[in-house]
Amino acid sequence: MTTAVNIIPIFVIVPLAGAFMISIGGRKLKWLADFLGVLSTAGLFIAALFALKLVNEYHILVYSVGAWKPPIGIAMVLDGLTAFMLVTVNLVALMIAIYSVKYMEHFTSKWKFFTLFLLMLGGMNGVIVTGDIFNLFVFLEIAAIASFALVAFGVERHELEAAFKYALMSTLGSLFVLMGIALLYGFTSTLNMADIAAVLAQKGSSNIILLVSVLFVMGFGLKSALVPFHAWLPDAHPSAPAPISAMLSGVLIKSLGIYTIFRIFGNVIGVTPAIASILMVLGCISMVVGGFLAIGQWDLKRLYAYSSISQMGYIILGFGIGTPLSILGSLFHLFNHSVFKSLLFLGAGAVEYATGTRDMKKLGGLMKKMPVTGMTSIIGTMSISGVPPFAGFWSKLIIILAAVEAGQLWPAVWAIVASVLTLAAFLKAMKCTFWGDVRVGLEKIIEVPFLMKFSLITLALITSVGGLLLIPGIQNVFLNQAVGVMTESADYLIAVLQHI
Amino acid sequence: MLGELFKVDNFSAFVGTFAAFFTVLIAVYSFGFMRGQKGLARYYLYIALTLISSLGAIFANNLVVFVVFWGFLGFLLYLLIEFGNKERTSATARKSLIIVGGTDAFMLLGVALIWLINGSFQMDELAITLDNKFAILAYLLLAIGAFAKAGAMPFHTWIPDMAEDAPTPVTAFLPASLDKLLGIYFLGRISLDIFQMNDAMNMFLMGVGSFTIVAAVMMALVQHDLKRLLGYHAVSQVGYMVLGIGTGNPLGIAGGIFHMLNHAIYKSCLFLSGGAVEKKAGTTDLEKLGGLVKVMPITFITFLIGSLAISGVPPFNGFASKWMIYQGIIELGKNGGGWWIVWLMAAMFGSALTLASFMKLVHAIFLGQPSNERAIAGNKKQEVGITMLFPAVLLAVFCIIFGVFAYAVPLTMFIFPSLNEGVAFDGVWNSGIATTLILLAIVLGAIIYFLGRMAKTRRTESFVGGEFLEKNADMRLSGVEFYNTIQDVGILKFIYRLAGKKLFDIYEVGGKIASGFTATLRFLHNGVLPTYLVWCLLGMLAIFYVVFK
């Protein structure tokens, strides 16, 4: 194959190198952290778009790390799903990096922040591109550990407590994942994911595989915060600085949790009917429980965090239904949620930046003082609540259509109930924060600086016109490539195995 | 491509025309009413977007396209309500969007079910019989969306709140005219074209309609805020439209659709006149209003015409359409069954109570004695500006034309072409003679009135035993309490008390249930790490059990 494969390791090397350089020079050169942070994420985003183009050309690309041939060496695979995830993650990362330049100024040692940020990004990109299951675990831990540190970044009492809980529970999930990988390795004697799939296809079904799937559902379910494995999220996500909250809720849980479930169940060990129904049930429970809990919150970011649980439910539900249409809806919702949830968290960050609080009982009337933050948050609200014509409406519509088409009427009903709950929760947040009269004590606040507004406006624009991604021409390039990987998983196998 | 997505037929063209008409009127009115408010560019932008989305929804021929435009209207409604500056405005905006947006979400499920049944989103290709549970569920889900938009019970509660808290032009625009047109248009669409109705479903519609008429008008009787009272009537009148469509015979359906149009006209007229009162008097509290007839004579006349029209007094338009609905119901009775008497009773009783309620309203605002504050301000004639007066006057004129020339103008031009079947109209009401007689009676009445005024009356301050009351001497009869006594009658007392606790408000009840769940779940999330770890393990055990059982 061509030299095009050389683009694949870039997604891991660039953020890791960026993190390394910032940690060396950032303490002395104040501008270096901002500069490298934005530059590398911008580069990564462009590379991700380029990767999307390559996928449309070559369908699948495999890179052998260190020229060791798989299955002995580590393979990195670029296919439709990978490219889709890379675009999503790096787009959000770029917006967050731009936003952080200003936002992180009221924290000390910005260079530490950007080091950890890029480290986390490197870990996520690694999880996405790798074709080796143990390597996946390693990258997963890199991203997770960086995120523990970032949750604790403010080093206040509750932030440390949240980080501790998060670390402990996340490690529990990792432990089960590792156990699953070990069992899988013992059973198949290989770590390359395509190879595992091939061996499993030969050996046929076994109880070991069932055990492994349970371990993976639990481990990755914990990473993607499905109820009842979700309890770390509402503490961890609000405690981090706003850009990191956006990163965690926007993309981290998706690349560490959802993507891995998609990849491993979709392409490697396969979805049995029992697992599919378990995923659907978990999805429905997450949607509804997350929705109810979100309504009860008075901390803006905590409300958003609970609604992330609810939205993850939609994505997993779509995957559990398992028809091409539902997977399309599910992936589309994943993208949309990345965009509007980071938008909302960045909006909450802007509120905190301007007012110093995110307690909704102390806020009010900010629309008059911060119109950009207000309107972008409203747009995010409408998108997440599934109000047309914003992007979230389309993905929810597809998921509901797919559920009904597959005869899953009750999941469709729950999806709708959760949608109403989301609407109620977010309208509460908007009412208390942005509408009404300006609260006493908040008369003097001003709109956030330009770089922060830039990220907010860009994300709001993307989520406003996100429905256009369903136009057939664009859908074929972006979404259908990813859906194809899930629905024709044999192709993945054959293509990767060719390189062995 | 575009032909598949949009389609113009007589029905949609007629509704679309009037949607545009009301938008223009409201825009003109807003020049006067909204003057001096901040963010007017956004306001007019939202108004324009509302018109565009309404037209999109009206002319949509694809259910998904329809739902997109329809749902976007909810968002615009939310943004427009926020222009109000009452204390509860943002709470009301939230409530409205939750009810409207929430029912829109359920409509999605209905759309999905239709797709499951027919494999198509094309509205003109659909003809679904209500013979299986999916079809019935799909119809109900879509009807719920239409009910919430139009404001039929039990999805009506956002309308009175909004009437009170939103700017008056917005109330006149959305719930009073545009949302009614849309909601009833869509109800008509699904009941006449997309689904083949059966008797049970018609019965359901008529039940909803009758209940809405009576219950909402009972609530209206005891209100003491001008706009909130009008809001309850906006709900009550929806009942007639639903009832008319529910009769299932051409006459009743034509009556229902005609009533939709008439209602939009007279209710906008009432709200716009009410807005003029609000602008001049600075309040909508009926206790503080009174005696405005001398101050705002033109507004009084437009309001009076609107009131008579909504109460179904001939020869105004409200009567013409109600008359058709009554006939539709009687037509139903020819097929046997006793329920039609109930529907007819509800419709006529509701009409009578509407009249009663508007007697109170007209008296409290325009007649009677002015409140003390007003009396001090003087009784100089002060009408609102021409931009605010003109729309109300125009609508009042429409009330008369559509009533007196009901058959010649609106029915033949708009309503009958909208229906595919011919309408047999037995009891054509000869408006010519009646109008002449009514005019004669008015002249006669005027003569008697002026003869009566020959006798001199003297006005003075309130006094007791020869001493003037210095403080709080508001001894007049404002008329607000006219019907308060019905709240003390037997079973009604109980119902009013429950209504006072908002037990019939689907939003409040839903909120209570939701907060119950939320409280339970929050109680479980106690923040203790070992608990959370136990959940994880229990969850995993459950999955083990399911996989290995």
Contacts between the chains, C-beta under 8 A, distances in Angstrom:
chain1	res1	chain2	res2	distance
A	164	B	529	8.0
A	165	B	529	5.4
A	165	B	532	7.3
A	168	B	529	6.4
A	168	B	533	7.6
A	169	B	529	7.7
A	169	B	532	6.4
A	169	B	533	6.8
A	169	B	536	7.0
A	172	B	533	6.6
A	172	B	536	6.2
A	173	B	536	7.9
A	176	B	540	7.5
A	207	B	548	7.7
A	210	B	547	5.2
A	210	B	548	6.5
A	213	B	547	7.0
A	214	B	540	6.7
A	214	B	543	5.1
A	214	B	544	5.4
A	214	B	547	5.5
A	217	B	543	5.8
A	218	B	536	7.0
A	218	B	539	6.8
A	218	B	540	4.3
A	218	B	543	6.5
A	221	B	539	7.9
A	222	B	536	6.4
A	228	B	535	4.2
A	228	B	536	6.8
A	228	B	538	7.0
A	228	B	539	4.2
A	229	B	535	7.3
A	229	B	536	5.2
A	229	B	539	6.0
A	231	B	525	6.8
A	231	B	531	7.8
A	231	B	532	3.6
A	231	B	535	6.3
A	231	B	536	7.9
A	232	B	532	7.0
A	234	B	525	7.4
A	235	B	527	7.6
A	272	B	547	8.0
A	274	B	546	6.0
A	274	B	547	5.2
A	275	B	547	7.2
A	277	B	546	7.7
A	278	B	543	5.6
A	278	B	546	5.8
A	278	B	547	7.3
A	289	B	521	6.2
A	292	B	514	6.4
A	292	B	517	4.6
A	292	B	518	4.9
A	292	B	521	5.5
A	293	B	518	6.5
A	293	B	521	5.3
A	293	B	522	6.8
A	293	B	525	7.2
A	295	B	514	5.9
A	295	B	515	7.2
A	295	B	518	5.3
A	296	B	515	7.1
A	296	B	518	3.8
A	296	B	519	7.1
A	296	B	521	7.5
A	296	B	522	5.2
A	367	B	82	8.0
A	378	B	79	8.0
A	382	B	75	5.6
A	385	B	101	6.6
A	386	B	105	6.4
A	386	B	108	7.9
A	387	B	71	5.6
A	387	B	72	7.1
A	387	B	74	6.5
A	387	B	75	5.1
A	387	B	101	5.9
A	387	B	104	7.7
A	388	B	67	6.6
A	388	B	68	4.0
A	388	B	69	7.6
A	388	B	70	7.9
A	388	B	71	4.0
A	388	B	72	5.3
A	389	B	68	5.2
A	389	B	71	7.9
A	389	B	72	5.9
A	393	B	68	7.4
A	393	B	71	6.8
A	396	B	108	7.5
A	397	B	64	7.2
A	397	B	67	7.9
A	397	B	108	6.0
A	400	B	108	5.5
A	400	B	109	6.3
A	400	B	112	5.3
A	401	B	111	8.0
A	401	B	112	4.9
A	401	B	115	6.3
A	403	B	112	7.6
A	404	B	109	7.2
A	404	B	112	3.9
A	404	B	113	6.1
A	404	B	115	7.1
A	404	B	116	5.1
A	405	B	112	7.6
A	405	B	115	7.4
A	405	B	116	6.3
A	412	B	109	5.8
A	412	B	112	6.5
A	413	B	109	6.7
A	416	B	105	4.9
A	416	B	106	5.8
A	416	B	108	6.7
A	416	B	109	5.4
A	419	B	105	4.6
A	420	B	98	7.2
A	420	B	101	7.6
A	420	B	102	4.1
A	420	B	105	5.5
A	421	B	514	7.0
A	423	B	97	7.1
A	423	B	98	5.8
A	423	B	101	5.2
A	423	B	102	6.3
A	423	B	105	7.5
A	424	B	98	5.3
A	424	B	102	7.8
A	424	B	511	7.8
A	424	B	514	7.0
A	427	B	78	7.9
A	427	B	94	4.3
A	427	B	97	5.9
A	427	B	98	6.1
A	428	B	94	6.8
A	430	B	94	7.6
A	431	B	90	4.7
A	431	B	91	6.5
A	431	B	93	7.4
A	431	B	94	4.8
A	435	B	82	5.8
A	435	B	89	7.6
A	435	B	90	3.6
A	435	B	93	6.9
A	436	B	89	7.5
A	436	B	90	4.6
